[in-house]
Amino acid sequence: MTKQKKINEKLKVIEKHLAAAEDYVAKNVNVRGTASWLHLGDWKGKSGHPLWMKNHMIPSIERVRAKKERALEMIDMKGKQKSLKERKRPSNALSGGE
């Protein structure tokens, strides 16, 4: 898999978790998650305290999303710069400068 594909898949998961968290905060109910000490359901937007989600989880996930989007932009920019560099290179530069 390419880097772009992996990042796009992660962005889809992040969007799904953010949507679930915003729906959960709108309900304003505290659902107790599984008995796990990791509280993974909290980070997926399915359980936890609504204020924790509003003040901590959602902003954290939005920062991660912004970082992933910047990474995609950097990958695109590097690809464009590379193709531009290849296009500007004279054809005789590759053959030993004759």
VMD Tcl script that draws the C-alpha trace (Angstrom):
set ca {
  {0.00 0.00 0.00}
  {1.14 3.49 -0.69}
  {1.49 6.08 2.01}
  {-1.39 8.09 0.60}
  {-3.75 5.11 0.71}
  {-2.86 4.34 4.31}
  {-3.34 7.95 5.37}
  {-6.67 8.15 3.54}
  {-7.91 5.01 5.31}
  {-6.87 6.45 8.67}
  {-8.66 9.69 7.84}
  {-11.85 7.75 7.09}
  {-11.63 6.03 10.49}
  {-10.96 9.36 12.21}
  {-13.98 10.94 10.51}
  {-16.15 8.02 11.61}
  {-14.96 8.34 15.22}
  {-15.48 12.12 15.21}
  {-19.01 11.76 13.87}
  {-19.83 9.17 16.53}
  {-18.34 11.39 19.25}
  {-20.30 14.44 18.14}
  {-23.54 12.42 18.11}
  {-22.67 11.09 21.56}
  {-22.00 14.57 22.94}
  {-25.29 15.79 21.47}
  {-27.15 13.08 23.42}
  {-25.43 14.28 26.64}
  {-25.57 10.88 28.38}
  {-22.73 9.06 30.07}
  {-22.65 5.49 28.77}
  {-20.32 3.17 30.62}
  {-18.09 1.29 28.22}
  {-16.63 -2.16 28.53}
  {-14.76 -3.14 31.66}
  {-11.44 -2.68 29.90}
  {-8.90 -0.45 31.59}
  {-7.93 0.93 28.18}
  {-11.32 2.58 27.50}
  {-10.91 2.09 23.76}
  {-14.62 2.68 23.21}
  {-14.16 6.18 24.60}
  {-11.73 7.05 21.82}
  {-14.10 5.60 19.23}
  {-16.88 7.94 20.36}
  {-19.08 5.22 21.80}
  {-18.75 5.72 25.55}
  {-17.31 8.06 28.15}
  {-18.25 11.32 29.79}
  {-19.65 13.90 27.34}
  {-17.55 16.74 28.78}
  {-14.37 14.66 28.42}
  {-15.30 14.05 24.81}
  {-16.09 17.69 24.17}
  {-13.01 19.10 25.91}
  {-10.37 16.45 25.30}
  {-11.19 13.69 22.84}
  {-12.67 15.70 19.97}
  {-9.92 18.39 19.95}
  {-7.23 15.69 20.13}
  {-8.70 13.76 17.23}
  {-9.09 16.96 15.21}
  {-5.39 17.74 15.73}
  {-4.49 14.25 14.52}
  {-6.74 14.71 11.49}
  {-5.05 18.02 10.65}
  {-1.63 16.40 10.96}
  {-2.65 13.58 8.58}
  {-4.06 16.09 6.08}
  {-0.80 18.07 6.18}
  {1.11 14.84 5.57}
  {-1.02 14.19 2.48}
  {-0.35 17.71 1.23}
  {3.40 17.25 1.75}
  {3.35 13.97 -0.20}
  {1.51 15.67 -3.06}
  {3.86 18.65 -3.01}
  {6.95 16.43 -3.06}
  {5.56 14.49 -6.01}
  {4.85 17.68 -7.93}
  {8.32 19.05 -7.19}
  {9.91 15.80 -8.29}
  {8.01 15.72 -11.57}
  {8.82 19.39 -12.20}
  {12.50 18.73 -11.53}
  {12.50 15.78 -13.93}
  {10.75 17.83 -16.59}
  {13.25 20.70 -16.39}
  {16.30 18.44 -16.53}
  {17.91 18.60 -19.98}
  {17.92 15.33 -21.88}
  {21.69 15.31 -22.38}
  {22.32 15.64 -18.61}
  {21.47 11.96 -18.20}
  {23.78 10.78 -20.97}
  {26.99 12.08 -19.44}
  {26.77 15.75 -20.44}
  {27.83 15.36 -24.05}
}
mol new
graphics top color blue
foreach p $ca { graphics top sphere $p radius 0.5 }
foreach p [lrange $ca 0 end-1] q [lrange $ca 1 end] { graphics top cylinder $p $q radius 0.2 }
display resetview
